Structures are given as C-alpha cells and as structure tokens.
Amino acid sequence: MRKKSLITLLLFSFSLSTFSQDLKARIKIDIERKIGEINNLLYGNFTEHLGRCIYGGIYDPSSSQANADGFRKDVIDATKNLGVSIVRWPGGNFSSGYHWMDGIGPKQNRPKRKDLAWGDTEPNIVGTDEFMKFATAANVEPYVCVNLGTGTWDEARNWVEYCNAPTGFYYSDLRAANGHPQPYHVKYWGLGNEIDGEWQMGHRNAEDYSKFALEAAKLMKWSDDSIKLIASGSSNYGDDWMNWNKTVLTNLHDVIDYISLHHYAGNHNKDHYRFMSSTLFVENVIKITEGLINQVRLQYKQQKPIYIAFDEYNVWYRAYTEQKLEEHYNMQDVLVVAMYLNTFLRHANIVKMANMAQLVNVIAPMMVTNDKLWLQTIYYPLQLFATNCKGYSIDALVQCDTYDEKDYKGIPYLDVSSSYNDKTQELIINVVNRNQEKSIQTAITNQFGRLDNKAKVYEINSKNLMDENSVNEQKVKAVEKEINIKGDDFDYVFPAHSFTMIKLKIKS
C-alpha cells in the first residue's frame, strides 16, 4: 500500500512538472458551486465634471449628434450598447465642492464657479435635472454622490427631497417649477467621496467622517427611507486603510447599505508581469473588507446585509491633469480591465456594484474626436461581461503554470471567472492569459449537466500589446467565432496576452 502510494505521488509530481513545462492548464466547472448572484449593477459607470466627460462628452449642444436636450445621441447609443446599468454623478473629487443648487433653474441665472478639485471653470449648465434626462435617455440608474466635503447636512437631505419627494414640499415644488412634477426616485446615494484622502476638499479622519456622515445619513433617510446609502470607504491605501473601513463600518453599520472601494492600476515600471498582478491587491482588499463587514455585523447582531460598491476602477497612469485624464488604452490594458471584472465576479456574493471610471473621454471606454465617437480597446471586455455574465457566479477550479514577481508569488497565468444563467442555461467562462508570449492549451471539464455541441467564443487580442484604437482604426476589438464540442470535456488554446469568453449551453 505504501509503495503504491509513493509511486502514485511520484507520477503526480512528474505530471505536474511536465504540465508546467508544456504550458498546459485545466479548468473544471460545476454550475452547482455557486459563489453568489450577479447583480447587474456590477456593470456600472461614472461621469464626473472633469475635462471633457460632461461638457464635450455626454453633453454638447453644438454637436451634429446632439438631441433636443443637448446630449450626444452617439454617446447615449454607445452607453446602451455597452450594457451600462448605473451611472455615478457628479463626482469624484468634484462632488466634494459641488453645491447642487447652483445647477438648477434657468440656465442663464446659474453661477459659474471655479472647480477647486480640478482647476476648471464649472458653468453649471448640466445639473440635476439635466443629468436625470441623460440617465433616462441612456436607460441607466442614477447614483448621486452628495457633497460631504464642503457641503452641509441640510444640503444633502434637501437634494433627496428635490429628487424624490412628491410635490407639496419646498424642494419638490422647486423641482416641479423647474419642469419635472414627478419624483425622480433616485435610489442610490453616496455619502461623499474619498474623504480619507488629503487631496479631498473636506478631508477628515475616520471618526470625524463617520460622525458627519451619520447625521447626513439620518436626515437623508428621514427624507426618503427607501434610498440606499454608500459610505466612503478608504481609497488611500497607506498603513491605516483597514482601520478607516472598520471605523466607518462600526459607526455607520445600521444606516449604510454599501461601503465604497476605489482602485486604479498602472504600468509605471513598464513591467508586463507586474502590471498583470495589479488585481491581486484588489482581490485582497475585497476579502479583507468583507471580513470587516462580517465582523461588524456579528458584533451588532445585524441581519441587514452590507455590500461592497467598487465605484471607481480602471487603468490610469499615463494621462493626468495636463491631458485632462484623456488616457488612450491599448491591448495590455484590456487584460487588466478583464481581470477587474473577473475579480468582481469571483466575489459576486459581496461586490454588488462596480463603476468603471469614467464613461467618455476621461479615462474612458469611448472617446470623441472632431465630433466623431470611437471605441477604446477597454470598451470590449466590459461590453462582453455586461451583456453575457448574468445569473450566478460559479467557482471554477483552475490549475496552470504560475510566475513570481516583486509583491506576489505563484501567480497563475490564467485568470478565470465563470457564470451560469439558469434562465437561459448559458454557461460563461472568462479567461485572461497573462503570459506575454505563450499560448496555453487548456483542458476544460464540465461537471454538471451536458454541454451542447456548439459554443460561441469571443476573443480580444492583438499581435502587439501596445496596439491602440483611434478615431480612424479599430485595431483591438472582440472577434466572434463558433466551435464544435463533443461531450463534456474539450480542449481550448488560449492565445498569448488575450482575453477570451467562451459561451456554452447546458442541455436540459
């Protein structure tokens, strides 16, 4: 018995060694191994009064693409095609100095203000009523971030009344006088933005923020108890970020529904494999924050759940304020965006909202150049996830070769997530091959139900990792093909530096 076990162990070790040298992998899927239900709010976005995101982006009455309200029809159509579910507004850093009363009423009477966050002049032409028109036209849920930087408690609760109360109150009657008698029913409200950061107007420590946000939350909920509130989690990942999140959760646990997290990835060191490890930190932050949520809920015997809203994320490291954050994305960035989305799916039990920053022109999946809209490389992975990954997130077993870099060891070359929609019986497998040069032959096994004999494959790849799209050429985009499958086991070769989505059907 011992001799047989030793031989088996030696054979297993030898097979793993060979497996590693051949760059082969294995993925096993069982649709009964559910992680959590996928909330459609994972496919959200963000519009801030910054650069050309609002003015010259979603709103441009001088454009040939403008509708009757001044919003670009091509941006609205591309937002719908992207599958965007919710849009956060008006910031961002901008929200910490924004006074919403500046942006209502006759446009000719609205004051121009210096935006202290980004150094621009804010004309206040697009305010609450205009943004709600855009949200309706684009068929997205509005998510309003209130000013808890330079703002007041009254200002926050009055905004809720303006948006959500029936007529008969001062601010709801003001809304009616401005042309919208019916309430907007804004459900999602952010309690400030990045207040832990010293760069933020109204920066506070965790205790002071929590006390201030608690009073704002009380007044806002008393104005409309159906709203959902998102606390400002840490975005300043120094030594104290965990304590910030714990303090905020402890003090606000019975009034908030979400805590926000932010993260931006960058390849400052021009190191491909280090860049490909960016989302490992995100995964750890999510796990730690989930643990803090569970600790606080247990401490207070709280039945009401608290979720994570990852309401800012993207690749951002080349374009800063001097370029108005107009980042141009390449094939390498596609992989990181897809890994963000893989990460959110793998934690779909706790991450119930995510908002890519931002929608158009400013660190965005779409751009306007000379009045023509074009799609950046990162448009395509978000579109694939948003339009296909529904239902439940599924825990996939992945075995593959790994690599080490400065901060992490044993990083798998394949980054994988999976989903199953029990209504359509569609099984989705999302795979990023981090390897810069080598394809990976992968044995894929389905362990529950029978696979249909045909599958769709969507692949985003390019020969050069630095390939970008432009107003004249779409070098990087999703390519669709169909493959034949025999049985419940099949092989697929994932090309070097690629994102691949395989859409399978489980037979009933």
GILIN-V543497 format. One line per field, one symbol per residue. ss: DSSP state (A for helix, B for strand, O for the rest). burial: b if it has 16 or more other C-alpha atoms within 10 Angstrom, else e. Layout:
ss=???
burial=???
This chain:
ss=OAAAAAAAAAAAAAAAAAAAAOOBBBBBBOOOOBBBBOOAAAABBBOOOOOOOOBOOOBOOOOOOBOOOOBBAAAAAAAAAAOOOBBBBOOOAAAAAOOAAAAOOOAAAOOOBBOOOOOOBBOOOOOAAAAAAAAAAAOOBBBBBOOOOOOOAAAAAAAAAAAAOOOOOAAAAAAAAOOOOOOOOOOBBBBOOOOOOOOOOOOOOAAAAAAAAAAAAAAAAAAOOOOBBBBOOOOOOOOOAAAAAAAAAAAAOOOOOBBBBBBBBOOOOOOAAAAOOAAAAAAAAAAAAAAAAAAAAAAOOOOOOOBBBBBBBBBOOOOOAAAOOOOOOBAAAAAAAAAAAAAAAAOOOOBBBBBBBOOBOOOOOBBBBOOBBBBOOAAAAAAAAAAAOOOBBBOOBBBOOBBOOOOOOOBBOBBBBBBBBOOOOBBBBBBBBOOOOOOBBBBBBBOOOBBOOBBBBBBBOOOOOOOBOOOOOOOOOBBBBBBBOOOOBBBBBBOOOBBBBBBBBBBO
burial=eeeeeeeeeeeeeeebeebeeebbbbbebbbeebbbbbbbbbbbbbbbbbbbbbbbbbbbbebebbbeebbbbbbbebbbebbbbbbbbbbbbbbbbbbbbbbbbeeeebeeeebbbeeeebbbbbbbbbbbebbebbbbbbbbbbbbbebbbebbbbbbbbbbbbbeeebbbbbbeeeeeebbbbbbbbbbbbbbbeebbbbbebeebbebbbebbebbbebbeebbbbbbbbbbeeeebbebbbbbbbbbbbbbbbbbbbbebbbeeeeebbbbbbbbebbebbeebbebbeebbeeeeeeeebbbbbbbbbbbeeeeeeebbbbbbbbbbbbbbbbbbbbbbbbbbbbbbbbbbbbbbbbbbbbbeeeebbbbbbbbbbbbbbebbbbbbbbbebbbbeeeeeeeeebbbbbbbbbbbeeeebbbbbbbbbbbeebbbbbbbbeeeebbeebbbbbbbbeebebbbbeeeebbbbeeeeeeeeebeeeeebbbbbbbbbbbbbee
